């Protein structure tokens, strides 16, 4: 989580910390699933796997604007 905080994700309030943990879990889960898919032969192209993991990362970057402070804009839900 420290790496995500260093990259600008909010983690001041309990809600922000909880969402940061969720984001970390999303990254871990995606990586594990893609790895298992590669090991089993379902996803043979490592470059393609990397591209998909980058897409996941790009999506979760939207959460950097999501703060519990109502004065700060939240991403669309």
C-alpha positions as CSV (number, residue, x, y, z in Angstrom):
1,X,0.0,0.0,0.0
2,X,2.9,2.4,0.7
3,X,3.7,2.3,-3.0
4,X,0.2,3.3,-3.9
5,X,0.2,6.2,-1.4
6,X,3.5,7.4,-2.9
7,X,1.8,7.4,-6.3
8,X,-0.9,9.8,-5.0
9,X,-3.7,7.5,-3.9
10,X,-5.5,9.0,-0.9
11,X,-5.2,7.1,2.4
12,X,-6.0,9.6,5.1
13,X,-9.4,8.4,6.4
14,X,-10.5,4.9,7.2
15,X,-12.6,4.8,4.0
16,X,-9.7,5.9,1.9
17,X,-7.5,3.3,3.5
18,X,-10.1,0.6,3.0
19,X,-10.5,1.5,-0.7
20,X,-6.7,1.5,-1.1
21,X,-6.6,-2.0,0.3
22,X,-9.3,-3.0,-2.2
23,X,-7.2,-1.5,-5.1
24,X,-4.1,-3.4,-3.9
25,X,-6.2,-6.6,-3.8
26,X,-7.5,-6.0,-7.3
27,X,-3.9,-5.7,-8.6
28,X,-2.9,-8.9,-6.7
29,X,-5.9,-10.9,-7.9
30,X,-5.5,-9.8,-11.5
31,X,-1.8,-10.7,-11.5
32,X,-2.5,-14.1,-9.9
33,X,-5.3,-15.0,-12.4
34,X,-3.2,-14.0,-15.4
35,X,-0.2,-16.0,-14.0
36,X,-2.4,-19.1,-13.5
37,X,-3.8,-18.6,-17.0
38,X,-0.3,-18.5,-18.4
39,X,0.8,-21.5,-16.5
40,X,-2.1,-23.6,-17.7
41,X,-1.7,-22.4,-21.3
42,X,-4.9,-20.3,-21.4
43,X,-2.9,-17.1,-21.9
44,X,0.3,-18.1,-23.7
45,X,1.5,-14.6,-24.7
46,X,3.3,-12.8,-21.8
47,X,3.3,-9.5,-23.6
48,X,-0.5,-9.7,-24.0
49,X,-0.8,-10.5,-20.3
50,X,1.3,-7.4,-19.4
51,X,-0.9,-5.3,-21.6
52,X,-4.0,-6.5,-19.8
53,X,-2.4,-5.8,-16.4
54,X,-1.6,-2.3,-17.5
55,X,-5.2,-1.8,-18.4
56,X,-6.2,-2.8,-14.9
57,X,-3.7,-0.4,-13.4
58,X,-5.0,2.5,-15.6
59,X,-8.5,1.8,-14.4
60,X,-7.6,1.9,-10.7
61,X,-5.7,5.2,-11.2
62,X,-9.1,6.9,-11.3
63,X,-9.3,6.3,-7.6
64,X,-6.6,8.8,-6.9
65,X,-9.2,11.6,-7.3
66,X,-11.6,9.8,-4.9
67,X,-11.3,11.3,-1.4
68,X,-13.7,11.3,1.5
69,X,-13.5,15.1,1.7
70,X,-16.7,16.3,0.0
71,X,-14.8,19.4,-1.2
72,X,-12.8,17.0,-3.5
73,X,-14.4,15.6,-6.6
74,X,-15.2,11.9,-6.6
75,X,-15.0,9.7,-9.6
76,X,-18.3,8.7,-11.2
77,X,-19.9,5.6,-9.8
